[in-house]
Amino acid sequence: MVHARRWLLTRDFSFMWWSQVLSQVAEGISKLALLWFVYAVTGSPLKTTAIGLLQTLPPILFGPFIGVIVDRFPKKAILIVSDVARGVLIGLIPCLVSIENFTVEALYVLTFLFGVATAVFVPTLSSAVPFMVARPQFTAANALLQSTTSLGIIIGPAVSGLGIAFSGSQDVLCLNALTYFASAACLFPIKLRAAEQVSDSGSGWRPFIRHLLEGLRYAFLTHRTLLILILLASLYTFGSGAFTTLFPVFGRQLLGLGPVEVGYLWSWLGVGLLLSSMALIRLSGWELHQRLFAIAASCTLAGLAVLGLTGTGSFAMASAYVVCIGIGLGTWTPIAWGIIQEVAPPGMVGRVMAVYTAMATASSMLGMSAFGWVAESFGSIASVIGIGGVMGLLAWGSAWFGGRMARTTSAGNAATER
């Protein structure tokens, strides 16, 4: 009950939250700098999407194996090493390579390695939550973690846009390394509860493969709820990944914006995510089907707002639409992560989250490719309309899933009464 009165839930979670604030600000700065650099050099939406695609490849290629590592080794150490690695990759390499030799191809290699570090970090972060907060606080904890993403989107792109305009994208990436190092420093005081590793931690390939197969079987066969959740997550990232990756392209082609204005508009997306996260903190006590209905309503809002971008030339109106899109996109991840953390045993969360992430990022890659091709072949308006349709389909799927869970809960209650 003492922990319940904390705004940041527990002492250890508060250190994690501050670390994530710094990490997400750094990511917000880096993402716009990377995307803008490639689009400015090549002028191609497809080549711009390559940055997003290269960051999604590592979770797909290595996701299930990463999940086993997360469940078998200390999560705190993995988080610290991942943050330091991202700082080195995003900062020191651009600092050490002269601008004459720093090519788009070198940036692609850097992005892929950065994606590997992020692929390790994300499932480790989500699987550490059950060792820092109590079960009823899972959705609130995930919402608070997403609020750091919101702050990163609000602060990072605006700072990045100004930095690009006055200094250049390479200098922005170089200086941004310090933020990742500060994020890693915040993780040192954290003390996770005991028993954070799987009980069978023998060495060799046989235990490793056994744990890998256990995670795959649990995610796809043991719980139908997890399978449906993974399929809906794939639909969510199919649309949301394309939208965020092509955001600079939409801003430039639809609204005629420069890097500073695109950075400000991207910050409004973070405002929407932050509002959604703050609302979700209050939903921890809601039943599963109620949380899914909340997703359906918010995705409907996001889909309509995405379509609204095609008919406005006003920066103020575009900002309002982007806030609504942020609200709509912001409900999915905290609720989905909370469901996984509730259903899976603590020693299995890392593997389930890695499978979830691999499937979701594979779908995100497909969405980036498909909508990038649509934008280049038919224009940005066609691509935006397609993304809006995907969000509408996700709203329908979430409502159906919520209705299914409501019927299951009612049947269970009736059986208990009998």
C-alpha positions in Angstrom: 0.0 0.0 0.0 3.0 2.3 0.6 4.0 1.6 -3.0 0.5 2.3 -4.3 0.7 5.8 -3.1 3.8 6.6 -5.1 3.3 8.3 -8.4 6.1 6.3 -9.9 4.9 3.1 -8.1 8.1 1.9 -6.5 11.7 3.2 -5.8 13.2 0.9 -8.4 10.6 1.7 -11.0 11.2 5.4 -10.5 14.9 5.0 -11.5 13.8 3.0 -14.5 11.3 5.7 -15.5 13.9 8.5 -15.3 16.3 6.3 -17.3 13.7 5.8 -20.0 13.0 9.6 -20.1 16.6 10.2 -21.1 16.7 7.2 -23.4 13.5 8.2 -25.2 14.6 11.8 -25.6 17.8 10.5 -27.2 15.8 8.2 -29.5 13.5 11.0 -30.5 16.5 13.2 -31.4 18.2 10.4 -33.3 15.2 9.2 -35.3 14.4 12.5 -37.0 18.1 13.2 -37.6 18.5 9.8 -39.3 15.3 10.0 -41.4 15.8 13.6 -42.4 19.4 12.9 -43.4 18.5 10.1 -45.8 15.5 11.8 -47.3 17.5 15.0 -47.8 20.4 13.2 -49.6 18.3 10.7 -51.7 14.9 12.4 -52.1 13.3 8.9 -52.1 10.6 7.8 -49.7 11.6 4.2 -50.3 15.2 4.8 -49.3 14.0 6.8 -46.3 12.0 3.7 -45.1 15.2 1.7 -45.3 16.2 3.4 -42.0 13.0 2.0 -40.3 13.4 -1.4 -42.0 16.9 -1.8 -40.8 15.8 -1.1 -37.2 13.1 -3.7 -37.5 15.3 -6.5 -38.9 17.1 -7.4 -35.7 14.0 -8.3 -33.6 12.8 -10.5 -36.5 16.1 -12.2 -37.0 17.1 -12.6 -33.4 13.9 -12.1 -31.4 13.2 -15.6 -30.0 16.9 -16.1 -29.2 17.0 -12.7 -27.4 14.0 -13.8 -25.4 15.9 -16.8 -24.0 18.9 -14.5 -23.1 16.5 -12.1 -21.3 15.0 -14.8 -19.2 18.3 -16.5 -18.3 20.6 -13.6 -17.5 20.4 -10.5 -15.2 18.1 -8.0 -16.7 19.7 -5.0 -15.1 23.1 -5.8 -16.8 21.4 -6.3 -20.1 19.6 -2.9 -19.9 22.8 -1.1 -19.0 24.9 -2.7 -21.7 22.2 -2.1 -24.3 22.0 1.7 -23.5 25.8 2.1 -23.6 26.0 0.3 -26.9 23.3 2.5 -28.4 25.2 5.6 -27.2 28.4 4.4 -28.8 26.7 3.4 -32.1 24.6 6.6 -32.5 27.2 9.0 -31.2 30.9 8.0 -31.4 30.9 6.5 -34.8 29.6 9.7 -36.5 32.1 11.7 -34.4 35.0 9.6 -35.5 34.1 9.3 -39.2 34.9 12.4 -41.3 32.0 14.0 -43.2 33.7 13.2 -46.5 33.6 9.5 -45.8 30.3 9.3 -43.9 27.9 7.8 -46.6 24.3 6.7 -46.6 25.6 3.1 -46.7 27.6 3.6 -43.5 24.5 5.1 -41.9 22.6 1.9 -42.8 25.2 -0.3 -41.1 25.1 2.0 -38.0 21.3 1.8 -38.0 21.2 -2.0 -38.2 23.6 -2.3 -35.2 21.6 0.2 -33.3 18.6 -1.9 -34.0 20.3 -4.9 -32.5 20.9 -3.1 -29.3 17.3 -1.9 -29.2 16.0 -5.4 -30.0 17.7 -6.6 -26.8 16.6 -3.6 -24.7 12.8 -3.6 -25.4 11.9 -7.2 -24.2 14.3 -6.8 -21.3 12.5 -3.6 -20.2 9.0 -5.2 -20.4 10.0 -8.4 -18.7 11.6 -6.4 -15.8 8.3 -4.7 -14.9 6.9 -7.8 -12.9 10.1 -7.6 -10.7 9.5 -4.0 -9.8 5.8 -3.5 -9.3 2.8 -5.6 -8.1 0.5 -7.3 -10.5 -2.4 -4.8 -10.2 0.0 -2.1 -11.3 1.2 -3.6 -14.6 -0.9 -1.5 -16.9 -0.1 1.6 -14.9 3.6 0.8 -15.1 3.5 0.2 -18.8 1.5 3.5 -19.3 4.1 5.4 -17.3 6.9 3.8 -19.4 5.0 4.9 -22.5 4.8 8.4 -21.1 8.6 8.5 -21.4 8.1 7.7 -25.1 5.7 10.6 -25.3 8.2 13.0 -23.6 10.8 11.7 -26.0 8.6 12.5 -29.0 7.7 15.9 -27.6 11.2 17.0 -26.7 13.4 14.9 -29.0 12.2 15.8 -32.5 11.9 19.6 -31.7 15.5 19.6 -30.4 16.6 17.5 -33.4 14.9 19.8 -35.9 16.6 22.8 -34.5 20.0 21.0 -34.4 19.6 19.9 -38.0 18.8 23.4 -39.1 21.7 25.1 -37.3 24.4 22.4 -37.2 23.6 19.4 -39.3 22.3 15.8 -38.6 25.8 14.3 -38.1 26.6 16.7 -35.2 23.2 16.0 -33.7 23.9 12.3 -33.6 27.4 12.8 -32.2 26.3 14.9 -29.2 23.3 12.7 -28.6 25.5 9.9 -27.3 25.8 11.6 -23.9 22.0 11.2 -23.3 22.2 7.4 -23.7 25.2 7.2 -21.3 23.2 9.2 -18.7 20.3 6.8 -19.2 22.6 3.9 -18.4 23.8 5.6 -15.3 20.3 5.9 -13.9 19.9 2.1 -14.1 22.7 1.3 -11.6 20.7 1.9 -8.4 17.9 -0.5 -9.5 17.5 -3.7 -7.5 15.2 -6.2 -9.1 13.4 -8.8 -6.9 14.9 -12.3 -6.7 14.2 -15.2 -9.0 14.3 -13.2 -12.2 15.9 -16.0 -14.2 14.5 -19.3 -15.4 15.1 -22.2 -13.0 17.0 -24.3 -15.5 20.0 -22.2 -16.4 22.4 -25.0 -17.5 25.0 -24.2 -20.1 25.1 -25.5 -23.6 22.8 -25.4 -26.6 20.3 -28.1 -25.4 18.9 -26.0 -22.5 19.0 -22.9 -24.8 17.0 -24.6 -27.5 14.6 -26.1 -25.0 13.8 -22.7 -23.5 13.4 -21.3 -27.0 10.8 -23.9 -27.9 9.0 -23.5 -24.6 8.6 -19.8 -25.3 7.3 -20.4 -28.9 4.9 -23.1 -27.7 3.6 -20.9 -24.9 3.1 -17.9 -27.2 1.4 -19.7 -30.0 -0.3 -22.8 -28.5 -0.8 -22.6 -24.8 -2.9 -19.4 -24.6 -5.3 -18.5 -27.4 -5.4 -15.0 -25.8 -1.7 -14.4 -26.5 -2.0 -15.6 -30.1 -4.9 -13.2 -30.9 -3.0 -10.4 -29.1 0.1 -11.1 -31.3 -2.0 -11.0 -34.5 -3.7 -7.7 -33.5 -0.3 -6.3 -32.6 0.9 -7.2 -36.1 -2.0 -5.2 -37.6 -1.2 -2.3 -35.3 2.4 -2.1 -36.2 1.6 -2.6 -39.9 -0.1 0.8 -39.9 1.7 2.7 -37.1 5.2 1.8 -38.2 4.5 3.1 -41.7 3.0 6.3 -40.4 5.9 7.2 -38.0 8.6 6.2 -40.5 7.0 8.2 -43.3 6.1 11.1 -41.1 8.8 13.5 -42.5 7.7 12.5 -46.0 4.1 13.3 -45.2 5.0 16.6 -43.5 7.1 17.7 -46.5 4.8 16.6 -49.3 1.4 17.2 -47.8 2.1 20.3 -45.8 5.3 21.7 -47.3 7.2 21.7 -44.0 10.9 22.0 -43.3 12.8 20.1 -40.6 12.0 22.5 -37.8 8.3 22.4 -38.5 8.3 18.6 -38.9 10.0 18.4 -35.6 7.3 20.6 -34.0 4.5 18.5 -35.6 6.1 15.3 -34.4 6.2 16.7 -30.9 2.4 17.1 -31.1 2.3 13.3 -31.7 4.1 12.9 -28.4 1.5 15.2 -26.7 -1.2 12.8 -27.8 0.7 9.7 -26.6 1.3 11.5 -23.2 -2.4 12.2 -22.8 -3.2 8.6 -23.6 -0.6 7.3 -21.1 -1.9 9.5 -18.3 -5.4 8.2 -18.9 -4.3 4.6 -19.0 -2.7 4.9 -15.5 -6.3 5.0 -14.2 -7.3 1.8 -16.2 -5.2 -0.7 -14.2 -8.4 -1.9 -12.4 -10.4 -2.4 -15.6 -11.4 -5.8 -16.8 -9.6 -7.1 -19.9 -12.5 -6.7 -22.2 -13.0 -3.1 -21.0 -9.4 -2.3 -21.9 -9.8 -3.8 -25.3 -12.9 -1.7 -25.9 -10.8 1.3 -25.0 -8.3 0.3 -27.7 -11.1 0.0 -30.2 -12.4 3.5 -29.5 -9.0 5.1 -29.6 -8.0 3.4 -32.9 -11.2 4.7 -34.4 -10.2 8.2 -33.4 -6.7 7.6 -34.8 -8.0 6.3 -38.1 -10.4 9.3 -38.6 -7.6 11.8 -37.7 -5.2 10.1 -40.2 -7.7 10.6 -42.9 -8.2 14.2 -41.8 -4.5 15.0 -42.7 -5.3 14.6 -46.4 -7.7 17.5 -46.4 -5.9 20.2 -44.4 -3.3 22.7 -45.4 -3.2 24.4 -42.0 -0.4 23.7 -39.6 -2.7 24.3 -36.6 -5.3 21.8 -37.8 -2.6 19.3 -38.7 -1.3 19.6 -35.2 -4.8 18.8 -33.8 -5.1 15.8 -36.0 -1.6 14.5 -35.0 -2.6 14.9 -31.3 -5.6 12.7 -31.9 -3.4 10.2 -33.8 -1.1 10.1 -30.8 -4.0 9.4 -28.4 -5.2 6.6 -30.7 -1.8 5.0 -31.1 -1.0 5.3 -27.4 -3.5 2.9 -26.0 -2.2 -0.3 -27.6 1.3 -1.0 -26.1 0.6 -0.4 -22.4 -2.5 -2.6 -22.5 -0.9 -5.3 -24.6 2.2 -5.5 -22.5 0.1 -5.6 -19.3 -1.9 -8.6 -20.7 1.3 -10.5 -21.5 2.7 -9.7 -18.0 -0.5 -10.9 -16.4 -0.8 -14.1 -18.4 2.8 -15.3 -18.7 4.8 -16.5 -15.7 7.6 -14.0 -14.7 10.3 -16.4 -16.0 8.6 -16.6 -19.4 7.8 -13.0 -20.0 11.0 -12.3 -21.8 10.5 -15.1 -24.3 6.8 -14.2 -25.0 7.7 -10.5 -25.4 10.5 -11.4 -27.8 8.1 -13.5 -29.9 5.5 -10.7 -29.7 8.1 -8.1 -30.8 9.4 -10.3 -33.6 6.0 -10.7 -35.1 5.0 -7.1 -34.6 8.2 -5.8 -36.2 7.9 -8.1 -39.1 4.5 -6.6 -39.8 5.9 -3.1 -39.3 8.6 -3.9 -41.9 5.9 -5.0 -44.3 3.9 -1.9 -43.6 6.8 0.4 -44.1 7.6 -1.3 -47.5 4.0 -1.3 -48.7 3.1 2.2 -47.8 6.5 3.5 -48.8 5.9 2.0 -52.3 2.4 3.5 -52.3 3.7 6.9 -51.4 6.4 6.8 -54.1 4.1 5.3 -56.8 0.7 7.0 -56.1 1.5 9.9 -53.8 1.4 10.5 -50.0 -2.4 11.0 -50.0 -3.0 7.4 -51.1 -0.5 6.1 -48.5 -2.2 8.1 -45.7 -5.7 6.8 -46.7 -4.4 3.3 -46.6 -2.9 3.7 -43.1 -6.3 5.2 -41.9 -8.0 2.1 -43.2 -5.6 -0.2 -41.3 -6.4 1.7 -38.0 -10.1 1.2 -38.7 -9.6 -2.5 -39.2 -7.7 -2.7 -35.9 -10.5 -0.9 -34.1 -12.9 -3.6 -35.4 -10.6 -6.5 -34.4 -10.1 -5.0 -30.9 -13.8 -4.7 -30.4 -14.4 -8.3 -31.5 -11.6 -9.5 -29.2 -13.1 -7.5 -26.3 -16.6 -9.0 -27.0 -15.1 -12.4 -27.0 -13.3 -11.9 -23.7 -16.5 -10.4 -22.2 -18.5 -13.5 -23.1 -15.7 -15.7 -21.6 -15.8 -13.8 -18.4 -19.6 -13.9 -18.2 -19.5 -17.7 -18.8 -16.9 -18.1 -16.1 -18.9 -16.1 -13.6 -22.0 -18.1 -14.3 -20.2 -21.4 -13.8 -18.8 -20.1 -10.5 -22.3 -19.1 -9.3 -23.6 -22.6 -10.2 
